[in-house]
């Protein structure tokens, strides 16, 4: 942007408007056309429905950007000549320069306002940069179906606001029952029923309009509302530390991506926030390309007991090579170790370990060792562990010991066959005495 136009003198002497047009060699026409484009762009961005108007004129921003270098040169040349030659501010070209500069300052503010609704923006606004960025975001088409190789990792619904709880239907039922009695007395049976239905429609519509579904895939976060535009946030655009989870019953979830995502009253917000943290950063970012995870891993809730010490509860991880235990209170620490970033989230340890199953077996074991070391957990090899087996299903009891420590747990039914297969790889032919001799 050029410096504000200033004229050192106000005089009737000097070039005529026709002389100025000739001297500027077509630049006056360039400035007048730019003023018209800026006015059109301002009208598109102003007021409700600006996105719809924006999409209805696909060439407006493209043309603005294509002509910007020519407009900047014309502004610079005309402003410099006006200062040097002391053109009178009554010349039409001077009014055009002033209007164009004022219009562009207004556009800077308006574009920044619209852009800040979609993404986080900082620093001094640069009109052509932010205009191009806004154009990409507004014109971006949201795919509602999965692409080949795109894996669904999470889905949940947003329906009745959690902050209102189950009291809303009961409250509405009481309210409408009292209203129906009153309307029945005043209007009669049939008209009272019609009036009651009419009263119920607004709150029902309000609840429906706020509902929708949230999906997270291996590539993006997708919000599909019952009413309004779908929003798609590529995981690659989420900045480190860009996932924020509020406190309280509403569980406000905010994600700094392109575009920005914000949601309240979302079922499973904590689990979704954890997945976003994990899959928007290494080592899992961009890794999930199929629906197949590491199979010989069983994650289940367990307890670690030792004589004379308090029982510790947490996550047990069964592998062909042995079994590990991570304490339940180490969720924040586990997530921070994996992502390499401090996190305000305190996820379920088992959820983080489950996501590491997208890694190879060697990588999984490396990360599991890091987590055990960082959290003060335990890890026993299959050779050093004493497995107690009888005819009791693993869904009822899993018990393995090493020295004075005993690890117990219950494997979920869906994972029992996998656990049975894994345990068959353990060297259970050795007697307990032989195992103790190996220590």
Buried (B, 14 or more C-beta within 10 A) or exposed (E): EBEEBEBEEEEEEBBEEEEBBEBBEEBBEBBBBBBEBBBBBBEBBEEEEBBEBBEEEEEBBEBBEEBBEBBBEBBBBBBEBBBEBBBBBEBEBBEBBEBBBEBBBBBBEBBBEBBBEBBEBEEEBBBBEBBBBBBEBBEBEEBEEBEEEBBEBBBBEBBBBBEBEEEBEEEBEEEBEEBBEEBBEEBEEEEBBEBBEEBBEEEEEEBEEBBBBBBBBBBBBBBBBEEEEBBBBBBEBBEBBBBBBEEEEBBBBBBBBBBBBBBBBBEBBBBBBBBBBBBBBEBBBEBBEEEEBBEBBBBBBBBBBEEEEEEBBBBBBBBBBBBBBBBBEBBBBBBBBBBEEEBEBBBBBBBBBBBBBBBEBEBBBBBBEEBBEBBEBBBBBBBBBBBEEEEEEBBEBBBBBBEEBBBBBBBBEEBBEBBEEBBEEBEBEBEEEEBEEEE
